[in-house]
Every structure is written in structure tokens, then in C-alpha cells.
């Protein structure tokens, strides 16, 4: 009996990475990736929206000029050429898509959907813009395609709104089951 009281008084050892409660190392490891991709895509979307010359067809840095230049060498030139007449609309879709994907990654909200969206945006930029970068690994778009895949597979983890919603849902189900 005395031994039980002594055991109860001893403070628990501090948590170590191998003893963190309910936080697998993978979920912790994905936090920096979520933060980097989220910040980068939010910045890219906001930068496009804040730059008036991005939507001005006469500007050499406009989305229309970029699409026309990319269409010359892109493997998807047959798709880009007719779409260049709708460049401003496509530019808005890209900018808002990047912003939505970035916010989703940062908040961990619909993380898998955001990651698939980010991978698709990155893949389209790779095929349209940086496909002929030589050597291929010096173009960032292909790296972004693969950087999104762990989040598409694993989701946002416990430290995300997705994780919070999953915990709340699990508690509610447990309460309902206990009351039955």
C-alpha cells in the first residue's frame, strides 16, 4: 500500500518524441511541409491578385503573355493556345485556387482536397511552363507536385481543423454509443 502511494506521488517523466500522446511522428513531420506549402501558395495567389499588370493583356508580365509564350514550347500547347483568349479568367481561377489551397493547407481544412488541388495546379504549371527546364530538377513546379503528395495521402493530422473535426465527431459518436 505504501509503495502504491509513493508511485502515485512521483511525477511522470517529461514527454519525449517517442511518448507524445496521440501525435505520431508523421503528423508532426508534416507540419513544416503544410506551413511552407500553405504560405507559398497563399503568397502566390495574393501576389497575382495584387498585381494589376498580371491581368493587363498589354503587359509583358500578364497572364496572357505568359500563356502565349508557354504555348510555344509546352506539351499541352493545343490546350493553352485556345485558352489564351480567356487568360484573365484563367488568371483569376489560378490566383483564387492558389489562395484556397494555401488556406486549406495552413488551417488543415479539407487538407487532402487542398493537397490534390495544389498538386494539380503545380502539375499544370509544370506542363505549361517548366516542362523543358533542363535539368528537370531545377524547375520548382515538379518539386511542388511531389511535395503535395504526402499531404494528399496522410491528410492534415491531429494539429489541423480536419483533426479537430474528427476528434469532435469521435467523441459525439462515443457518447451516443454509451447512451444506447
N, C-alpha and C positions, 0 to 999 in steps of 0.2 A: 504494500500500500504506500509506504514511504517512497519507494522507488518510483511509483506512478506519479506522485506529486512532484518529485524532482524532475522527472521527464517533462511534465507539463510546464514547469517554470523556465526551462531552458529556452532561450529564444531560437527561433527557426533560423537556419543558415540563410544568408542572403541569396537571392535568386542568381543563378548563373545561366548562361545561354542554354545549357542543357536542361535546366529546371524551370524555365519560364512557363508559367501556366497558360495552356491553351494558345500558345503562339509559336507554331512551328517555325523553324529557321527559314523556310522558304518564304513564308509570309513577311517576315522581317526583311529578308533579302530583296523582295520585290518593291519595298517602299522607295528606295532611291531611284529605281527604274520608273516607277509610277510618277514620282516627283519630276524627274528630268523630262520624260515624255510629255507630261501634262503642262509643265511650264513652257517647254519648247513649242508645243502646238498652240497653246493659248497665245504666246508671243507672235507666232507666225500668222495666226488669224487676225489678231488685233493690228499687227503691222500692215497687213493688206487693207483692212478697213480704214485705217488712219491715213493711208497714203492716197491722196486724190489722183495722182498720176497713174496709179495702178489701174484705174478704171477709165482713164482718158485715152482713147484709141490713138491719138496723135503722138503720145509719149513713147519714147523708145523702151521705157521700162513697164509699159502697160501689159496687162494680161493678154491682150490681143496680139501685140508684138511678140510676146514670149511664145504664144501658141503658134503663130505663123513661123517663127524661127525653129521651134521644136518639131513642127510637122515635116520639115525638110529632111530630117535625119532619123526620125522616130520609127520604130517598128509598128506603131499604131497611127501612122500618118493618115491612113484612109479614114480614121475616126476623127482625128484632130482637124483636118482641113475643113470639112463642112461645119464643124462646131465653132470655128474661129469667128464666124459671123454672130455668134451668141456669147462672145468672150466675157462681156461684163456680167452676164447672168451666171456663167460658169465661175468667174472670179468670186462672185458673192457666195455661191454654193461652196466653193473651196474654203473661203475665209470663215464662213459660219460653221462648216464641217470641222475645220481645224479647231475652232473655238469650242465647239460642242465636245469633240473628242478630248481636248485638253482638260476641260472642266470635269468631264466624266472620269478621266484618269486621276486627276488631283483629288477629287472627292471620293473616288472609288464607287461611283454611282453608275450602275449598268456597265461595270468595268469590262466585261467580255465584249459587249456590244461596242463600246468605245474603242477597245483594242482592235477589233475586227475593222471598224471604220478607219482607225489610224493606219492599219496595215494596208487597207485598200487605197487610201489617199497616197501613202508612200509608194505603193506599187505603181499607181497611175503616174506619179511624178517620176519614178524610175524609168518607166516605159516611154514617157513623153519627153523627158529632159536629159536624164543622165545615163541612158542605156549604153551609149557609146563611150562613156568615160573609160579611159584606159590608163592603168589597170582598173578593173571594175571596182575594186575595194576602196578606191579613192573617192568614189561618189557616195554621198551620205544617204541617198534615198534607199538603196538596197539594205544598208545597215538598219535604217528605221523600220523597214518591212520586218526584218527578223527580230528587232528589239520589241516590237509589239506582240510577237507570238507567245512569250511566256505569260503575259497578262491575258491573252485570249484563252490560253489553256487553264491557268490557275485562278483567274479572277482577281478581285481586289484584296481578298484576305480579310482577316479579322479587323484590321485597322482601316476600315472603309465603310461607307454607307451601306454597301451591299452586305458586309459582315454584320453591321448593326441590325439591319432589317432581318437577316437570317436568325440572329440571336433572339430578337423580339418575337419573331414567328415561332421559333422553337419553344420559347417559354410559354407562349399562349397555348400551343398545342399540348404541352405537358400539363398545363393547368386544366384544360378541357378533358384530357385523358384521366387525370386524377379525380375529377369530379364525376366521372361516369361510373 
